[in-house]
């Protein structure tokens, strides 16, 4: 488990792969670590961190970054509004181009983050606006080329939205009972 910025500069080597686990950090931690008060904004701080990591790259290894940040253009859900994704702004995704693969965490929807990174997403749905999401495990193969396979997860209980009158929904519940978590919109006037 890596919990400090300093730990991120001791990569974990597994076979022919160097893994750089980067915990969540705030800009002040990066300024303190490098002794550079000119570092302002998440883009400048992440650039500095990655440049430092790049100096540690072993030439005969693949390089993987594991990070907790909000990549520019990523899509949030209700359970992780942009304000709470780390509160530091967007990280430009081109910064990840020096790695063979970048595994990002925190956002619940599996998605690419630019051309160089990907969010695995959460294994379960944590808010009703995630009802449309297909949950999966991300299986990454680091060979000559990097390949990604999404292995579907089928939860014991799904999350979904239902809409209709009280009578319609009660009848549907009697004829087709389910044990999913639901958000119900009643269309009755009374």
Backbone torsions as a table, in degrees:
resi	resn	phi	psi	omega
1	UNK	NA	128.7	-179.5
2	UNK	-109.5	123.0	-175.3
3	UNK	-123.2	-11.6	-178.5
4	UNK	-121.0	155.0	178.2
5	UNK	-58.8	-39.8	-179.9
6	UNK	-58.9	-36.9	-179.5
7	UNK	-63.6	-26.2	-177.8
8	UNK	-66.4	-15.7	-178.0
9	UNK	-99.8	16.5	171.0
10	UNK	-120.4	81.5	-174.8
11	UNK	-61.4	149.2	175.9
12	UNK	-91.5	127.1	179.8
13	UNK	-104.1	123.4	176.4
14	UNK	-126.3	107.3	-177.3
15	UNK	61.3	-122.6	-179.0
16	UNK	-100.7	26.8	-178.2
17	UNK	-124.2	132.5	171.5
18	UNK	-101.5	120.2	-179.6
19	UNK	-106.8	126.2	178.0
20	UNK	-106.8	96.9	179.2
21	UNK	-82.9	115.9	-176.6
22	UNK	-112.0	109.1	179.2
23	UNK	-72.8	166.8	174.6
24	UNK	-56.3	138.9	176.7
25	UNK	-141.2	158.7	172.0
26	UNK	-108.0	163.9	-174.3
27	UNK	-58.5	-36.5	-179.2
28	UNK	-62.6	-35.7	178.5
29	UNK	-63.9	-39.3	179.5
30	UNK	-68.2	-43.6	177.5
31	UNK	-58.7	-44.6	179.7
32	UNK	-65.1	-45.0	-176.4
33	UNK	-61.8	-43.8	-177.1
34	UNK	-93.1	-6.1	-178.6
35	UNK	62.7	39.2	-175.3
36	UNK	-129.3	98.4	-178.4
37	UNK	-73.7	-7.2	179.6
38	UNK	-81.7	-11.8	-179.6
39	UNK	-72.0	112.5	-179.5
40	UNK	-128.9	134.1	177.5
41	UNK	85.7	152.5	-176.1
42	UNK	-65.3	-34.9	-178.9
43	UNK	-62.3	-47.4	-180.0
44	UNK	-65.1	-40.8	-179.3
45	UNK	-67.4	-45.3	179.1
46	UNK	-64.6	-38.8	177.5
47	UNK	-58.8	-45.3	-179.9
48	UNK	-62.3	-44.3	180.0
49	UNK	-62.1	-46.7	-177.5
50	UNK	-68.1	-38.2	176.3
51	UNK	-60.6	-39.8	178.7
52	UNK	-66.7	-41.2	177.4
53	UNK	-62.4	-41.3	-176.2
54	UNK	-60.2	-32.0	177.0
55	UNK	-65.5	-19.9	-178.8
56	UNK	-94.0	-2.2	-177.8
57	UNK	-62.2	130.2	171.1
58	UNK	-88.7	130.4	-172.0
59	UNK	-64.8	-24.2	-177.4
60	UNK	-94.9	13.0	-177.7
61	UNK	-118.3	156.8	166.4
62	UNK	-81.5	155.5	-176.2
63	UNK	-125.7	123.0	-177.8
64	UNK	-121.9	132.9	173.8
65	UNK	-107.1	132.9	171.5
66	UNK	-115.5	117.1	-174.0
67	UNK	-138.4	158.6	178.2
68	UNK	-118.5	98.6	-178.8
69	UNK	-159.3	173.7	177.8
70	UNK	-106.0	107.5	-178.9
71	UNK	-78.6	139.9	-179.6
72	UNK	-53.4	132.0	177.5
73	UNK	86.3	-3.8	-178.6
74	UNK	-70.2	154.4	-175.7
75	UNK	-103.3	125.3	179.8
76	UNK	-97.5	168.3	171.8
77	UNK	-120.7	179.4	-177.6
78	UNK	-59.1	-31.5	-175.5
79	UNK	-82.4	-2.8	173.2
80	UNK	-147.3	69.6	179.7
81	UNK	-58.3	154.6	-175.6
82	UNK	-56.1	-30.9	-179.6
83	UNK	-63.5	-29.5	-176.0
84	UNK	-106.6	7.8	-177.1
85	UNK	-73.5	-0.5	-179.5
86	UNK	146.7	-15.8	175.2
87	UNK	68.9	14.4	-173.6
88	UNK	-115.4	-1.2	-179.5
89	UNK	96.3	-174.5	-174.0
90	UNK	-90.9	140.2	174.7
91	UNK	-95.9	124.6	176.7
92	UNK	-61.2	128.8	-173.6
93	UNK	-71.4	-19.3	178.7
94	UNK	-67.4	-17.7	176.9
95	UNK	-62.6	-24.4	-177.3
96	UNK	-82.8	-2.9	-172.9
97	UNK	-64.4	-18.8	-179.0
98	UNK	-77.8	-13.1	-179.9
99	UNK	-96.5	152.4	175.0
100	UNK	-71.8	-31.9	177.2
101	UNK	-154.3	140.7	175.3
102	UNK	-123.9	119.2	179.0
103	UNK	-101.2	115.6	-178.4
104	UNK	-103.5	148.7	179.8
105	UNK	-125.5	162.4	171.8
106	UNK	112.8	-45.2	-178.7
107	UNK	-74.9	145.1	-171.7
108	UNK	-84.4	-21.1	-179.7
109	UNK	-92.9	130.6	174.5
110	UNK	-67.1	131.7	-175.8
111	UNK	-167.7	154.4	172.4
112	UNK	-75.5	151.4	175.1
113	UNK	-123.4	87.2	-173.8
114	UNK	71.0	-158.7	-177.7
115	UNK	-87.3	-9.2	-167.5
116	UNK	-120.4	0.5	-174.9
117	UNK	-147.4	167.6	-179.2
118	UNK	-153.7	142.7	170.0
119	UNK	-93.8	130.4	176.9
120	UNK	-73.5	-27.2	-176.9
121	UNK	82.2	170.8	179.3
122	UNK	-86.3	150.9	-179.9
123	UNK	-75.2	-18.9	178.5
124	UNK	-127.3	164.8	178.7
125	UNK	-90.0	129.1	-175.1
126	UNK	-111.3	-3.9	173.8
127	UNK	-149.4	158.6	-174.8
128	UNK	-66.6	-27.7	178.9
129	UNK	-70.6	-5.4	174.1
130	UNK	-90.6	4.6	-176.5
131	UNK	-54.8	-34.9	-177.7
132	UNK	-80.5	-11.5	-175.6
133	UNK	-74.4	142.1	172.0
134	UNK	-97.5	118.5	-177.8
135	UNK	-87.3	149.2	-176.5
136	UNK	-159.6	169.0	167.7
137	UNK	-102.2	142.8	-179.8
138	UNK	-99.5	118.3	179.7
139	UNK	-106.4	114.7	-175.4
140	UNK	-110.0	131.1	174.7
141	UNK	-112.2	122.8	178.5
142	UNK	-103.5	94.1	176.8
143	UNK	-120.6	-145.8	176.0
144	UNK	-52.8	-48.2	173.0
145	UNK	-112.9	158.9	177.1
146	UNK	-91.2	130.2	175.2
147	UNK	-122.3	147.0	-178.6
148	UNK	-126.0	129.6	176.1
149	UNK	-123.6	131.5	177.6
150	UNK	-97.3	117.8	-179.8
151	UNK	-97.3	114.1	-174.0
152	UNK	-59.8	143.8	174.0
153	UNK	-114.3	128.8	176.4
154	UNK	-111.8	108.8	-176.2
155	UNK	-74.6	159.8	175.9
156	UNK	-60.6	-39.5	177.0
157	UNK	-130.6	132.1	178.4
158	UNK	-92.4	178.4	176.5
159	UNK	-123.2	133.4	178.7
160	UNK	-154.8	165.4	179.2
161	UNK	-107.1	136.8	176.4
162	UNK	-125.3	145.1	179.6
163	UNK	-138.9	139.7	178.0
164	UNK	161.1	179.5	177.7
165	UNK	-75.2	162.4	179.6
166	UNK	-57.3	-44.1	-178.3
167	UNK	-63.9	-43.6	179.8
168	UNK	-62.8	-43.8	-177.6
169	UNK	-69.5	-37.6	177.7
170	UNK	-65.3	-41.7	179.4
171	UNK	-64.9	-43.8	178.2
172	UNK	-61.9	-37.8	179.1
173	UNK	-67.1	-31.0	178.1
174	UNK	-77.2	-38.6	-176.7
175	UNK	-85.7	-30.3	-179.4
176	UNK	-136.6	69.5	-177.9
177	UNK	-66.4	144.6	177.0
178	UNK	-136.5	161.4	178.8
179	UNK	-112.5	20.4	178.6
180	UNK	-72.3	161.4	171.5
181	UNK	-84.7	132.4	-174.1
182	UNK	-130.7	151.2	166.2
183	UNK	-108.6	128.2	-175.6
184	UNK	-113.2	129.4	171.7
185	UNK	-109.8	114.8	178.4
186	UNK	-86.0	129.6	-178.1
187	UNK	-95.9	-0.6	178.4
188	UNK	-65.8	151.8	176.2
189	UNK	-83.6	-26.7	-178.0
190	UNK	-118.9	NA	NA
